[in-house]
Structures are given as structure tokens and as C-alpha cells.
Amino acid sequence: MNGIYLEIDPTDEYLDLMIMPSEIEGRLEEKAIMAFVKKSEYGKFFIFEEAIASAVGTYKNSERIDSSDPITERIGERRDAQVNFRLSEDEMRANLVITAAFAGKQASVKALMKQAQKLGIVRGLGKKKLVEMVDNARNAEPGTVLDEVVAKGLPAKNGKNSRIKPLVDNALERILRPKEKEGRVDMRDLGDIICVKAGTGVARRVPPTDGRKGYTVTGTPLDPTAGSWVSFKPGSGTEISPDDENLLIAEINGMPKFKQERMWVDDTFICKGVNVGTGNVNYDGAVLVNGDVTEKMQIVATGDITINGFCESAFVQAGGDIIITEGATGKHHESSDEYSTILEAGGSVHVAHGQGLDIRCNGNVTVGRQLAYSKINCRGTVTAGPLHNPNGNLFACRIECYGKISAGTLGAVSGSSLSVDFSGGFNQLMEKKDQLDELWVQLQQNNKSHESKINFIKSKKIPRALADKVNEAIHLFNNEKRTLDWLQQKIIDIKKAKDDYVGVIGLEAKNKIYPGVVVKLNNRSWKAEREYPRAKIKYEGHQWQYEPVTR
């Protein structure tokens, strides 16, 4: 740029501008000088824009008086990188703020480490992060501000309360766990497998833990809160061991059951079969049938029902789980849409194989090999085959469930329909969410109205006689606010549950999906129009998506 000269002063700290009026061609503008400086070798200096403006003003004055004397102005300087550590209020986090240098000295890791130590940041400082920030600042434009967490404390981890650890599995867990190399359970002594004798240890109270100590970035130790001993209440059919206050033993011979931190032993009715000769079974406890259940018979029990045999056209109702080790079959009356075999459980249902069944349960449904021409309504998953490798078959069924369907083959070559509907669980969550939303809006409106009234009352001079009533009103208002906060958290929780639900549902076939398989969530559906190799059907982006499984 003609007539414009830049040079460093003798201290090598400042940038000086010299304008030679006699060499200037045309108009001289501040923006042009600024652009010239930025493109020069001194472009990384910190520039005083007001100094450039002053130099241009002096030049314009010299034009008016027709002076050709050189104009000099100090317009810039070197500025070293600025660093600052910022501690969070709880001292659990330290941020490093670096302002990139203007042609000055860059921050160094060694200097940063010393400064951090001087400020008392002695724990959780990541040297790797410091190196990264220093490199980024060196390559950044001058004046760029980098602000990142470089040190983290370790929160104290509170101890866990004592908990109940079962020493024996539930009957269903024992049945599903492979006992032999072939992956089958030896059923010859099923009573010994799923029942315990009086005096057998069934659960133990595990001591509470102390937790883990923590620290702040300044080295202040943080003590955890130790866990507490939780009362050890024996369930029905159990008692605390006289020799060990933390051991729960069976008080009676029966079937152990562990659910929701409770262990109990059901008095167990054992018979060799249920038929016309034995009559129906209605028992307050668990039932173990070492034989078959014949046509038109009924078994009703408050606990688990285990049938070590075959079940044909019978009604089986359990407060707990239903386990049928051989298989079950029934007839479907199409005119009334009724099934001659009904399995109804408060827990889960397991059947080795089945056809013509109406299964209703609050838990999961597991099928050993194959299920066909049946109806399932459950609040859990449906699995055909071993849990670790679902390779069974599901076809010609109507399924309503709240969890994933897993099998080897879904549908059949014949194209028989297999319909799966996940709408029930989703709609239940949506209904709860709508109810909570409606309640929250109503309470919020009431709360705002109450808030304005409380503020009005507070602005007035309250007679002593009314002070207690005013304090009571303020207390009720604060309780109302806490209720609103609690309700808002519940709405967040139910929304998360809804998102989790759609993330879990779907189909998984280890072998094939045949035409005729239909899956739906309300008005969103997917239908197999052709044969698919091993695949997953997932619900993503408000649509059902087909995803091939390559391994």
C-alpha cells in the first residue's frame, strides 16, 4: 500500500504506523489500513483501532494545510495469552479459560500446571486436556477464548443399604436354566429341583456397604453416607435362623419365591395328575403336578403352578408363574373366538410347546420350541427358544405384549398370519401422561392464583390475630409448589418411560420372517410382503424399520 509503512519498535513489543502523505494515492480510509495490517506479517498483533482513526484524521488535516511531513502512530502491541482457572462453587470442577495470544507468548503446559497448583487445584487435573487446550490456543485466531473443564473431583459414593439376596432360584428360573450339555433340564425329580425342605436357607441379608470416599479438585475429602441395615422381615413360610440373624430359612417344605425384595415359601400341593378321578384343584399356595392335566379340568392356585407333564383343554390360573414342562394344546372355537385351554398367570408363563392356547399374564411368555394358533396377552416379552439363543417358532398367533418378540422363525411358509400389537402398553403410558398433564395445568393455574393472593397479603400489615392463619396459608402454598415440582418430575419420568417403551418393542428373528407377519403400534404398522432372512423390526422415528442382521 503506497505511502503506508509498518515497523516494530526497538523493544520488539509495539507496532508503529508511518504515513507518507506525498506518496498516498487517492482517498485514505481506516478500513483499508486495517485490512493492510491484517494481511501483513504483523497481522497477529493486537491493533488499536482508535489509533488508526487518529492517524487518518491527522493525515486529512495535513491534506488541508498541504503538509508532507511523515505521520507516525503507535497502532498495535504484542499481548501474551491470558489464562484463568475458574472453580465451581462446590469445587468439584475447574475450568481453564485461555485467550489466544496476539503475537505474544503462548500458554505452556508447565506454567499452567504451576498456576493450578498455586490456586490449590491438586486433584483430578488432566494433563492431556491441558496439552490439548494449549495446542488449540496456539492454532486459534488471536483473541479466541477457549473455556473447558480441565479438572474434575470425585463425588462420594454413598453406601448401599442392606439387601436381600436369594439363595435359591424361583421355579421358573430353575426350569429355564440348562442343566445338561444338550440344554435340557432333567425333569425326573422335579419336586426336588423346585422345592425346598424346612430348615433350608432361602435368603441372606447382605450387610450394608460403607460407600466410597470422594474429593474436590482442591483436595478436600468427601465422606460418603454409609448404608443402613434394613429390617429383615420373614415372608410366609420362612423364619430367621436361630443361629444367624441374617439368614432366612424355610419354615415349611414348599416352593420358594423371591420377588421385589421379598422371599417366601409357598405351601405346595403335590399330585400325580389332575383328571376326573382327582377332581379340580383349588389351593392356597403352590401346586406341583407330576403328570398330565386332562380335558376340562381346572387348577387354581395363589402361588406358582408347575405341571411336569402335558396339559390339554384345561383352565389353569396362578397368582404366580405357570410352568408346563411338556406342552399344552387346546381348541379354538372361531365362532366365539374362545379357546379350550386358558393359562392365566399373575406372573410369567412357560410352556415347552403349544397350540390352541389363550395365554394371559402380567409377566413374560417363554416357549421351549413352538407356539401356533394361539392368543397371547402379556405385559412382558415373548421368547420362543432358549433365552440365550431364541431359535423356536411362532406362527398363526395373535399377540398383544409390552416387550420384544424373539424367535428363530416368525410366521410360516404357508403365509399364515402372525399379528403382534404393541399398542396396549404405549396407550396406557399416554393415558397416564395426559392425566398428569391435565392435572399439572390445573394445579399450576391454581398456584398462580394463590401466589398473587399470598403476595397481596404479604404486602399488607397483618393483625396479630390473623398471623397464624396467614402462616398456615403460606405453608399450604409452599406445599402446593412442592406438589407441582413432584408432578412435573412425574411427567418427565412418564415421558422417559414412553421413549424407553418404543425403544424396546419390536421383532427379532434369528432365522426367517415369512410373509403374513404384521406388527403394529396404533396406526403405524409393518407387514412382511415377502420372505426375509434373519432380521430385526424396530420402531424408530415414528415408523417401523426393517434392519437385516448380518451376523
C-alpha positions in Angstrom: 0.0 0.0 0.0 1.7 3.2 -1.2 2.7 5.6 1.5 1.9 3.3 4.4 4.8 1.7 6.4 4.8 -0.7 9.4 7.6 -1.4 11.8 8.4 -2.8 15.2 9.7 -0.5 17.8 13.2 -1.2 19.4 11.7 -3.1 22.3 10.0 -5.6 19.9 6.7 -5.1 21.7 4.9 -2.4 19.8 3.8 -1.9 16.2 4.2 1.6 14.7 2.5 3.1 11.6 4.1 5.7 9.4 2.1 7.6 6.7 4.0 9.5 4.0 1.4 12.0 2.7 3.4 12.7 -0.5 3.1 9.0 -1.5 -0.6 8.5 -0.9 -2.7 8.0 -4.0 -6.4 8.6 -3.7 -8.5 8.6 -0.5 -7.1 7.1 2.7 -9.7 5.1 4.8 -9.4 3.4 8.2 -10.7 0.1 6.8 -8.1 0.0 4.1 -5.3 0.5 6.6 -6.8 -2.2 8.9 -7.0 -4.7 6.0 -3.4 -3.9 5.1 -2.2 -4.5 8.6 -4.2 -7.8 8.9 -2.7 -9.1 5.7 0.9 -8.1 6.7 3.4 -10.1 8.7 2.1 -8.1 11.7 -1.5 -9.4 11.4 -1.5 -11.2 14.7 -0.7 -8.1 16.7 -3.4 -6.5 18.9 -4.5 -3.4 16.9 -5.6 -0.1 18.4 -8.4 0.8 16.0 -8.7 4.3 17.6 -5.0 4.9 16.9 -5.5 4.1 13.2 -8.5 6.5 13.2 -6.3 9.2 14.8 -3.6 8.7 12.2 -6.1 9.0 9.3 -7.5 12.2 11.0 -4.0 13.7 11.2 -3.4 12.8 7.5 -6.6 14.5 6.5 -5.6 17.6 8.4 -2.2 17.6 6.7 -4.0 17.5 3.3 -5.9 20.6 4.2 -2.7 22.5 5.1 -0.8 20.9 2.3 1.8 19.3 4.6 4.0 16.4 3.5 5.5 15.7 6.9 5.5 12.0 7.9 2.7 10.9 10.3 3.6 8.3 12.9 1.3 6.5 15.3 1.6 3.5 17.6 -1.2 1.2 16.4 -0.6 -2.2 18.0 1.2 -4.3 20.6 2.0 -7.9 21.4 -0.2 -9.5 24.0 0.6 -12.7 25.7 -2.0 -15.4 26.1 -4.3 -14.8 29.1 -5.1 -17.8 31.3 -7.5 -18.1 34.1 -8.8 -21.0 36.2 -12.4 -20.9 37.4 -13.6 -23.1 40.2 -17.2 -24.2 40.5 -18.9 -23.3 43.7 -18.8 -26.8 45.1 -15.1 -27.1 44.0 -16.0 -30.3 42.1 -14.9 -28.8 38.7 -12.3 -26.4 37.5 -12.4 -24.7 34.1 -9.5 -23.3 32.3 -10.1 -20.1 30.2 -7.4 -19.3 27.6 -7.5 -16.2 25.5 -5.2 -16.8 22.5 -2.2 -14.6 22.3 -1.8 -11.6 19.9 1.7 -12.2 18.6 2.8 -12.8 22.2 3.8 -15.7 24.3 1.6 -18.7 24.2 0.4 -20.6 27.2 2.6 -23.5 28.3 1.5 -26.7 30.0 4.3 -26.4 32.6 3.2 -22.8 33.5 -0.5 -23.9 33.7 0.4 -26.8 36.0 2.2 -24.4 38.3 -0.6 -21.9 38.3 -3.2 -24.6 39.0 -1.1 -25.9 42.0 -0.7 -22.3 43.2 -4.5 -21.9 43.2 -4.9 -25.2 45.1 -6.1 -27.3 42.2 -4.4 -30.5 43.2 -6.7 -33.4 42.3 -8.3 -34.6 39.1 -6.3 -32.3 36.8 -6.0 -33.8 33.3 -2.6 -33.1 31.8 -3.8 -34.5 28.5 -6.6 -31.9 28.5 -4.1 -29.1 29.2 -1.9 -30.2 26.3 -5.0 -30.2 24.0 -6.1 -26.7 25.1 -2.6 -25.3 24.7 -2.4 -26.7 21.1 -5.8 -25.4 20.3 -5.0 -21.9 21.6 -1.7 -21.9 19.6 -3.6 -22.6 16.4 -6.6 -20.4 17.1 -7.1 -16.9 15.9 -5.7 -14.2 18.2 -8.2 -13.3 20.9 -10.2 -16.6 20.7 -11.5 -17.6 24.1 -11.3 -21.3 25.0 -13.2 -22.4 28.0 -13.2 -26.1 29.0 -13.3 -28.3 32.1 -9.8 -29.5 32.9 -10.2 -30.9 36.4 -12.9 -32.9 38.0 -13.4 -34.0 41.5 -14.7 -37.4 42.5 -18.1 -37.4 44.2 -18.5 -39.5 47.3 -20.5 -42.6 46.5 -22.9 -43.4 49.3 -23.1 -46.9 50.6 -25.9 -49.2 49.8 -28.4 -50.4 52.3 -28.5 -54.0 53.3 -30.4 -56.1 50.7 -31.9 -59.5 50.5 -30.0 -62.0 48.3 -31.9 -65.1 47.4 -30.0 -68.4 47.9 -32.4 -70.4 45.8 -34.0 -69.5 42.4 -37.6 -69.3 41.6 -39.1 -72.4 40.0 -39.3 -70.7 36.5 -35.6 -69.7 36.7 -34.6 -73.3 37.6 -36.6 -74.7 34.7 -35.2 -72.3 32.2 -31.6 -72.8 33.2 -30.0 -75.6 31.2 -28.7 -78.5 33.3 -27.3 -80.8 30.7 -25.0 -80.4 27.7 -28.0 -80.7 25.4 -29.5 -77.6 27.1 -32.4 -79.6 28.7 -33.5 -79.9 32.3 -33.7 -83.3 33.9 -37.4 -83.4 35.0 -37.4 -86.8 36.7 -37.1 -85.3 40.1 -38.8 -82.0 39.6 -40.1 -81.8 43.1 -36.5 -81.9 44.4 -35.5 -79.3 41.8 -38.1 -76.6 42.6 -39.0 -77.3 46.2 -37.0 -76.8 49.4 -37.2 -78.6 52.8 -37.9 -76.9 56.1 -34.6 -75.5 57.6 -33.1 -74.8 54.2 -31.5 -71.4 53.8 -33.5 -69.5 51.2 -32.2 -65.9 51.5 -29.5 -63.9 53.2 -29.4 -60.3 54.3 -26.2 -58.8 52.7 -24.6 -56.2 55.0 -24.8 -52.5 54.0 -21.7 -51.0 52.3 -19.7 -48.1 53.6 -19.6 -46.4 50.2 -16.6 -44.7 48.5 -14.8 -41.6 49.6 -14.5 -38.7 47.2 -12.6 -35.5 46.9 -12.8 -32.0 45.4 -10.3 -30.6 42.9 -8.8 -28.7 45.8 -8.2 -31.9 47.6 -10.9 -31.6 50.2 -12.0 -35.2 51.2 -15.7 -36.0 50.8 -17.1 -38.6 53.2 -19.9 -40.9 51.9 -23.0 -41.7 53.8 -22.9 -45.4 54.9 -25.8 -47.6 54.0 -28.2 -48.7 56.7 -29.5 -52.0 57.9 -32.9 -52.6 56.5 -35.3 -54.7 58.6 -35.3 -58.4 57.7 -39.0 -59.4 57.7 -39.6 -63.1 57.0 -42.2 -63.8 54.4 -44.9 -66.5 54.8 -43.4 -70.0 55.2 -40.0 -68.6 56.3 -38.3 -67.6 59.5 -35.0 -66.1 60.7 -32.4 -68.7 61.5 -31.8 -69.0 65.3 -28.1 -69.3 64.6 -27.8 -66.4 62.2 -29.9 -63.2 62.3 -29.1 -62.5 58.7 -30.1 -65.9 57.3 -33.7 -66.7 56.3 -34.7 -70.3 56.3 -37.7 -72.2 55.1 -40.2 -72.9 57.9 -42.1 -75.4 55.8 -41.5 -77.8 52.9 -42.5 -76.0 49.8 -41.8 -73.9 46.8 -39.5 -70.8 47.3 -40.4 -67.5 45.7 -38.4 -64.2 45.5 -40.0 -61.1 44.2 -39.4 -57.4 44.9 -37.0 -57.9 47.8 -39.4 -60.4 49.4 -38.8 -64.1 49.9 -41.4 -66.6 50.9 -42.1 -70.3 50.7 -45.5 -71.4 49.4 -47.0 -74.4 50.9 -47.0 -76.8 48.0 -49.7 -79.3 46.9 -48.2 -82.1 45.0 -50.2 -84.6 43.0 -49.5 -87.2 40.2 -52.0 -85.7 37.8 -55.3 -83.8 37.5 -58.1 -85.7 35.9 -61.7 -86.7 36.5 -60.5 -89.1 39.2 -58.7 -86.4 41.3 -61.1 -83.6 40.6 -60.2 -80.0 40.1 -57.5 -78.3 42.3 -58.1 -75.1 44.1 -55.2 -74.4 46.5 -53.9 -71.6 48.7 -50.3 -71.9 47.8 -48.2 -73.5 45.1 -49.2 -76.6 43.0 -46.9 -79.2 41.5 -48.5 -81.7 39.2 -46.2 -84.7 38.4 -48.3 -85.8 35.5 -50.8 -84.7 32.9 -53.8 -82.3 33.2 -56.6 -83.8 31.2 -59.5 -82.2 29.3 -61.9 -79.8 31.0 -60.0 -79.9 34.3 -59.2 -76.8 36.4 -56.3 -75.8 38.5 -56.4 -72.6 40.6 -53.6 -71.6 43.0 -52.4 -68.4 44.7 -48.8 -69.3 44.1 -46.9 -70.9 41.2 -48.4 -73.8 39.2 -45.9 -76.3 37.8 -47.1 -79.1 35.5 -44.5 -81.7 34.9 -46.4 -83.2 32.0 -48.9 -82.3 29.4 -52.0 -80.0 29.6 -55.0 -80.5 27.3 -58.1 -78.2 27.1 -57.8 -77.2 30.7 -58.1 -74.0 32.7 -55.0 -73.1 34.7 -54.9 -69.9 36.9 -52.0 -69.0 39.1 -51.2 -66.0 41.3 -47.6 -66.5 40.4 -46.0 -68.3 37.4 -47.3 -71.1 35.3 -44.8 -73.7 34.1 -45.7 -76.6 31.8 -42.7 -78.8 31.1 -44.1 -80.9 28.3 -46.6 -79.0 26.3 -50.2 -77.8 26.1 -52.9 -78.0 23.5 -56.4 -76.8 23.0 -59.1 -76.0 20.5 -60.0 -72.6 19.0 -63.8 -72.0 18.5 -63.8 -69.5 15.7 -67.4 -68.5 16.1 -67.0 -67.3 19.7 -63.2 -66.7 19.5 -62.8 -68.8 22.6 -60.0 -71.3 23.4 -60.4 -74.5 25.3 -57.1 -74.1 27.1 -56.6 -70.9 29.2 -53.4 -70.2 31.0 -53.8 -67.1 33.3 -50.9 -66.0 35.5 -50.1 -63.1 37.8 -46.5 -63.7 36.9 -45.0 -65.3 33.8 -45.9 -68.4 31.7 -43.6 -71.0 30.3 -44.7 -73.9 28.0 -42.5 -76.3 26.2 -44.7 -76.1 23.1 -48.3 -75.3 22.5 -51.2 -75.0 20.1 -54.6 -73.5 20.6 -53.9 -71.7 23.8 -55.2 -68.5 25.4 -52.3 -67.1 27.4 -52.8 -64.1 29.7 -50.1 -62.9 32.1 -48.5 -59.9 33.8 -45.0 -61.1 33.1 -43.1 -62.8 30.2 -44.1 -65.7 28.0 -41.4 -68.2 27.1 -41.9 -71.1 24.7 -39.4 -74.0 24.6 -39.9 -74.9 20.9 -43.0 -73.8 19.1 -46.3 -72.0 19.6 -49.0 -71.9 17.0 -52.7 -71.0 16.6 -52.8 -69.2 19.9 -53.5 -65.9 21.5 -51.2 -64.1 23.9 -51.9 -61.1 26.1 -48.9 -60.3 28.3 -47.2 -57.3 29.9 -43.7 -58.5 29.1 -41.7 -60.1 26.4 -42.4 -63.2 24.3 -39.5 -65.6 23.6 -39.5 -68.8 21.6 -36.5 -71.0 22.3 -33.7 -70.7 24.9 -33.3 -67.3 26.4 -29.7 -67.1 25.4 -30.5 -68.2 21.8 -34.2 -67.9 20.8 -34.5 -70.4 18.0 -38.1 -71.5 18.3 -41.1 -70.9 16.1 -44.0 -68.6 16.4 -46.8 -68.7 13.8 -50.6 -68.2 13.3 -50.8 -66.3 16.6 -52.3 -63.1 17.8 -50.0 -61.4 20.3 -50.5 -58.3 22.4 -47.5 -57.5 24.6 -45.3 -54.8 26.1 -41.9 -56.1 25.2 -39.8 -57.6 22.4 -40.7 -60.7 20.4 -37.7 -63.0 19.9 -37.7 -66.3 18.0 -35.9 -68.3 15.4 -38.7 -68.1 12.8 -41.7 -65.8 12.8 -44.6 -66.9 10.6 -44.8 -69.9 8.3 -44.2 -70.9 4.7 -48.0 -71.2 4.3 -48.3 -67.5 4.9 -50.5 -67.9 8.0 -51.0 -64.7 9.8 -48.9 -63.7 12.8 -50.0 -60.4 14.2 -48.2 -58.5 17.0 -49.7 -55.4 18.6 -47.7 -53.2 21.0 -50.4 -50.5 21.3 -51.7 -51.5 24.8 -48.6 -50.6 26.8 -48.0 -47.4 24.8 -51.6 -46.2 25.2 -51.5 -46.9 28.9 -48.5 -44.7 29.3 -50.0 -42.0 27.1 -53.2 -42.0 29.1 -51.2 -41.6 32.3 -49.2 -38.7 30.7 -52.4 -37.0 29.6 -53.9 -37.3 33.0 -50.8 -35.9 34.6 -50.6 -33.0 32.1 -54.2 -32.1 32.7 -53.7 -32.2 36.5 -50.5 -30.1 36.2 -52.1 -27.4 34.2 -55.0 -27.2 36.6 -52.7 -27.1 39.7 -50.4 -24.5 38.0 -53.4 -22.2 37.4 -54.5 -22.6 41.0 -50.9 -22.0 42.2 -50.5 -18.8 40.2 -53.8 -17.5 41.6 -52.8 -18.4 45.1 -49.3 -16.8 44.6 -50.9 -13.4 43.7 -53.1 -13.6 46.7 -50.2 -14.5 49.0 -48.1 -11.7 47.6 -51.0 -9.3 48.2 -51.4 -10.5 51.8 -47.6 -10.1 52.4 -47.7 -6.5 51.2 -50.3 -5.6 53.9 -49.8 -5.2 57.6 -51.2 -8.4 59.2 -53.0 -8.1 62.5 -51.5 -10.4 65.2 -54.8 -12.2 65.5 -54.5 -13.3 61.9 -50.8 -14.1 61.8 -51.2 -17.8 62.5 -53.8 -18.2 59.7 -51.6 -16.3 57.3 -48.6 -18.5 58.2 -50.8 -21.6 57.7 -51.8 -20.3 54.2 -48.2 -19.7 53.3 -47.3 -23.2 54.4 -50.1 -24.6 52.3 -49.0 -22.6 49.3 -45.4 -23.9 49.7 -46.7 -27.4 49.9 -48.7 -26.8 46.7 -45.5 -25.7 45.0 -43.7 -28.8 46.1 -46.6 -30.9 44.8 -46.2 -29.1 41.4 -42.5 -29.9 41.3 -43.2 -33.5 42.2 -45.9 -33.7 39.5 -43.5 -32.2 36.9 -40.9 -34.8 37.7 -43.5 -37.5 37.3 -44.4 -36.1 33.8 -40.7 -36.2 32.9 -40.5 -39.8 34.2 -43.6 -40.9 32.2 -42.2 -39.3 29.1 -38.9 -41.2 29.5 -40.9 -44.4 30.1 -42.8 -43.8 26.8 -39.5 -43.2 25.0 -38.0 -46.4 26.6 -41.0 -48.4 25.6 -40.8 -47.6 21.9 -37.1 -48.3 22.1 -37.6 -51.8 23.5 -40.5 -53.1 21.4 -40.0 -54.9 18.1 -39.4 -58.3 16.5 -36.2 -60.3 16.2 -35.9 -63.4 14.1 -32.7 -65.4 14.3 -33.6 -67.4 11.1 -36.5 -66.1 9.0 -39.6 -63.8 8.8 -42.2 -65.2 6.5 -45.0 -63.3 4.6 -48.1 -62.6 6.7 -46.2 -61.3 9.8 -47.8 -58.0 10.9 -46.6 -55.7 13.7 -48.3 -52.5 14.8 -48.3 -49.6 17.2 -51.6 -47.9 17.0 -51.9 -46.7 13.4 -48.3 -47.4 12.5 -47.9 -50.9 11.1 -45.4 -53.0 9.1 -46.2 -56.2 7.1 -43.9 -58.8 5.7 -44.8 -59.0 2.0 -42.0 -61.4 1.2 -39.6 -63.8 3.0 -36.8 -62.1 4.9 -33.6 -63.7 6.2 -32.6 -63.1 9.9 -33.7 -59.6 10.8 -35.0 -57.1 13.4 -38.1 -54.9 13.1 -37.6 -51.8 15.2 -39.7 -48.7 15.8 -37.7 -45.6 15.1 -38.6 -42.1 14.0 -42.3 -42.8 14.4 -42.1 -45.6 11.8 -41.4 -49.4 11.8 -38.0 -50.1 10.3 -36.6 -53.3 8.8 -33.0 -54.0 9.8 -31.1 -57.0 8.4 -28.9 -59.0 10.8 -25.7 -59.9 9.2 -24.2 -62.0 11.9 
